């Protein structure tokens, strides 16, 4: 089970969230210039991943959050699919998955100060679901990443759960995997919502566990819906371990 610091008063938990957000902003401001320059010179998934791992270590370390990873990262182009518990998931997954990948996320993240600039200039894919054809355009861009030999990561629930439950998976990531002929890799984030919960506006130190499962190849004629169900079952099992 994930470890969590002893219960704090509501005021202390809110103050710790404030500190965590302030620390993340300070780290981002220090790093943004050098890393935009690096991405301009070497616009690859590896450049982005290396920057984000440094950023993640600093941010999580300052917040008193540790990551325990189980399972090996896949090699080559794959589609990672992970449950989404809180805003903590991005730095946690970046440290837990030991091979370069880029995020496929909602376009709104590109408007976040400082971090959004990095995402827009990286190999990440920002999908605007509100725009006509935005979802398909985003999947086409993600397919280009896979064709270039890069891995991508989706949060197929489509939103944060702010709890231990696992929502239904949308089919987009699985249509992409089928079309590209690459496996899906299930990933479970366990305990992030207890440590940073922006819905409750609380935070506390502790440890998050991330379990990376075995690649799931698609079956001939299976369909994205069936593949999504198999991946959902695997993520649920990883959460129950």
C-alpha positions as CSV (number, residue, x, y, z in Angstrom):
1,X,0.0,0.0,0.0
2,X,1.2,3.6,-0.6
3,X,2.5,5.3,2.5
4,X,1.1,8.6,3.7
5,X,2.3,11.0,6.4
6,X,0.2,11.1,9.6
7,X,-3.1,13.0,9.2
8,X,-2.7,16.8,9.3
9,X,-5.2,19.5,10.2
10,X,-7.2,20.9,7.3
11,X,-5.2,24.1,7.5
12,X,-1.9,22.3,7.5
13,X,-2.9,20.2,4.5
14,X,-4.0,23.3,2.6
15,X,-0.8,25.2,3.5
16,X,1.3,22.2,2.2
17,X,-0.6,22.3,-1.1
18,X,0.2,26.0,-1.3
19,X,3.9,25.3,-0.7
20,X,3.9,22.4,-3.2
21,X,2.4,24.6,-5.9
22,X,4.8,27.5,-5.1
23,X,7.8,25.2,-5.2
24,X,6.7,23.7,-8.5
25,X,6.3,27.2,-10.0
26,X,9.8,28.3,-8.8
27,X,11.4,25.2,-10.2
28,X,9.6,25.7,-13.5
29,X,10.7,29.3,-13.8
30,X,14.3,28.4,-13.2
31,X,14.2,25.6,-15.8
32,X,12.1,27.0,-18.5
33,X,14.7,29.0,-20.4
34,X,17.4,26.4,-20.7
35,X,14.9,23.7,-21.5
36,X,13.2,25.6,-24.3
37,X,16.6,26.2,-25.8
38,X,17.4,22.4,-25.5
39,X,14.1,21.6,-27.2
40,X,14.8,24.0,-30.0
41,X,18.1,22.3,-30.6
42,X,17.1,18.7,-30.0
43,X,13.3,18.5,-30.5
44,X,12.9,14.8,-29.5
45,X,11.0,12.8,-26.9
46,X,14.2,12.0,-25.1
47,X,15.1,15.7,-24.7
48,X,11.6,16.4,-23.2
49,X,11.7,13.3,-21.0
50,X,15.1,14.1,-19.6
51,X,14.0,17.7,-18.7
52,X,10.8,16.5,-17.2
53,X,12.6,13.9,-15.0
54,X,14.9,16.6,-13.5
55,X,11.8,18.8,-13.0
56,X,9.9,15.9,-11.4
57,X,12.7,15.0,-9.0
58,X,13.0,18.5,-7.8
59,X,9.2,19.2,-7.5
60,X,8.5,15.9,-5.7
61,X,11.5,16.1,-3.5
62,X,10.5,19.6,-2.3
63,X,7.0,18.3,-1.6
64,X,8.2,15.3,0.4
65,X,6.8,12.8,-2.1
66,X,8.6,9.6,-3.1
67,X,7.9,7.2,-6.0
68,X,8.2,3.4,-5.9
69,X,8.1,1.9,-9.4
70,X,7.4,-1.7,-10.2
71,X,7.7,-3.3,-13.6
72,X,9.9,-2.5,-16.6
73,X,9.3,0.2,-19.2
74,X,8.6,-1.1,-22.7
75,X,11.1,-0.6,-25.5
76,X,10.2,1.1,-28.8
77,X,6.9,2.7,-29.8
78,X,4.0,1.7,-27.5
79,X,0.9,3.3,-26.1
80,X,1.0,3.6,-22.3
81,X,-2.4,3.9,-20.7
82,X,-2.6,5.0,-17.1
83,X,-5.3,5.8,-14.6
84,X,-5.5,9.5,-13.6
85,X,-5.9,10.3,-9.8
86,X,-4.5,13.8,-9.4
87,X,-2.2,16.5,-10.9
88,X,0.7,14.6,-9.2
89,X,0.4,11.8,-11.9
90,X,2.6,13.6,-14.5
91,X,5.8,13.9,-12.4
92,X,5.2,10.6,-10.8
93,X,4.8,8.7,-14.1
94,X,7.8,10.6,-15.5
95,X,10.0,9.2,-12.8
96,X,8.4,5.7,-12.7
97,X,8.7,4.9,-16.5
98,X,12.4,4.5,-17.2
99,X,12.3,5.1,-21.0
100,X,11.4,8.2,-23.0
101,X,7.8,9.0,-23.9
102,X,5.5,12.0,-24.5
103,X,2.1,12.8,-23.1
104,X,-1.1,13.0,-25.1
105,X,-3.2,15.4,-23.1
106,X,-6.0,18.0,-23.3
107,X,-5.2,21.3,-25.0
108,X,-5.9,23.2,-21.8
109,X,-2.5,22.1,-20.3
110,X,-0.8,24.1,-23.0
111,X,-2.2,27.3,-21.5
112,X,-0.7,26.6,-18.0
113,X,1.9,29.3,-17.4
114,X,5.6,28.2,-17.9
115,X,4.8,24.4,-18.1
116,X,2.5,25.0,-21.0
117,X,5.2,26.6,-23.0
118,X,7.4,23.5,-22.6
119,X,4.5,21.2,-23.6
120,X,3.8,23.3,-26.7
121,X,7.4,23.2,-27.8
122,X,7.9,19.6,-27.1
123,X,6.8,16.4,-28.8
124,X,3.8,16.1,-26.6
125,X,0.4,16.0,-28.3
126,X,-2.3,18.5,-27.0
127,X,-5.8,17.5,-28.1
128,X,-8.5,20.1,-28.4
129,X,-11.7,18.0,-28.2
130,X,-13.9,21.1,-28.5
131,X,-12.6,21.9,-31.9
132,X,-14.3,20.2,-34.9
133,X,-12.1,17.2,-35.8
134,X,-9.8,18.1,-32.9
135,X,-9.7,14.6,-31.5
136,X,-8.9,12.9,-34.8
137,X,-6.3,15.5,-35.6
138,X,-4.7,14.7,-32.2
139,X,-4.7,11.0,-32.8
140,X,-3.1,11.6,-36.2
141,X,-0.3,13.6,-34.6
142,X,0.2,10.9,-32.0
143,X,0.4,8.3,-34.8
144,X,3.3,10.4,-36.2
145,X,5.1,10.1,-32.9
146,X,4.7,6.3,-33.0
147,X,5.9,6.1,-36.6
148,X,9.0,8.0,-35.5
149,X,9.7,5.3,-32.9
150,X,8.5,7.2,-29.9
151,X,6.2,6.1,-27.1
152,X,3.1,8.0,-26.1
153,X,1.1,8.0,-22.8
154,X,-2.7,8.6,-22.5
155,X,-5.0,9.0,-19.5
156,X,-7.9,7.2,-21.1
157,X,-10.4,8.0,-18.3
158,X,-10.4,11.5,-19.8
159,X,-10.4,13.2,-16.4
160,X,-9.0,12.9,-12.9
161,X,-10.7,10.6,-10.4
162,X,-9.5,12.3,-7.2
163,X,-9.9,8.8,-5.6
164,X,-9.0,5.2,-5.7
165,X,-11.7,4.2,-8.3
166,X,-11.1,3.5,-11.9
167,X,-13.4,5.0,-14.5
168,X,-14.3,3.7,-18.0
169,X,-11.7,4.1,-20.7
170,X,-12.4,6.1,-23.8
171,X,-11.5,4.3,-27.1
172,X,-9.1,6.9,-28.7
173,X,-5.8,5.5,-27.4
174,X,-6.8,2.0,-28.4
175,X,-7.9,3.0,-31.9
176,X,-4.5,4.5,-32.2
177,X,-2.7,1.4,-31.0
178,X,-4.7,-0.8,-33.5
179,X,-4.0,1.5,-36.4
180,X,-0.3,1.8,-35.7
181,X,0.1,-1.9,-34.9
182,X,1.8,-1.3,-31.5
183,X,1.0,-2.8,-28.1
184,X,-0.8,-1.1,-25.2
185,X,1.1,-1.0,-21.9
186,X,-1.2,-0.7,-18.8
187,X,0.1,1.5,-15.9
188,X,-1.4,1.9,-12.5
189,X,-0.8,4.9,-10.3
190,X,-1.7,4.0,-6.7
191,X,-2.1,6.6,-3.9
192,X,-1.4,9.9,-5.7
193,X,-4.9,11.3,-4.8
194,X,-4.1,10.9,-1.1
195,X,-1.0,13.1,-1.3
196,X,-2.1,15.9,-3.7
197,X,-5.8,16.3,-4.1
198,X,-6.6,19.6,-5.9
199,X,-10.3,18.8,-5.6
200,X,-10.1,18.9,-1.8
201,X,-7.2,21.5,-2.0
202,X,-5.0,19.4,0.3
203,X,-1.5,17.9,0.1
204,X,0.8,15.9,2.3
205,X,4.1,14.0,2.1
206,X,4.2,10.3,1.4
207,X,4.9,7.7,-1.2
208,X,3.1,6.8,-4.5
209,X,3.4,3.4,-6.1
210,X,3.4,3.0,-9.9
211,X,3.1,-0.5,-11.4
212,X,3.9,-1.0,-15.1
213,X,2.2,-4.0,-16.6
214,X,3.2,-6.2,-19.6
215,X,2.5,-5.1,-23.1
216,X,-0.9,-6.0,-24.5
217,X,-0.9,-6.8,-28.2
218,X,-4.1,-6.2,-30.1
219,X,-5.9,-9.3,-31.6
220,X,-6.9,-9.4,-35.3
221,X,-10.4,-8.0,-35.7
222,X,-10.7,-7.3,-31.9
223,X,-11.8,-3.7,-32.1
224,X,-10.8,-0.7,-30.0
225,X,-13.6,-1.3,-27.5
226,X,-12.5,-4.9,-26.6
227,X,-8.9,-3.8,-26.4
228,X,-9.9,-1.0,-24.0
229,X,-11.7,-3.5,-21.8
230,X,-8.7,-5.8,-21.6
231,X,-6.4,-2.8,-20.7
232,X,-9.0,-1.6,-18.1
233,X,-9.0,-5.0,-16.5
234,X,-5.2,-5.1,-16.4
235,X,-4.9,-1.6,-14.8
236,X,-7.6,-2.6,-12.2
237,X,-5.6,-5.7,-11.4
238,X,-2.4,-3.7,-11.0
239,X,-4.2,-1.4,-8.6
240,X,-5.4,-4.3,-6.5
241,X,-1.9,-5.8,-6.1
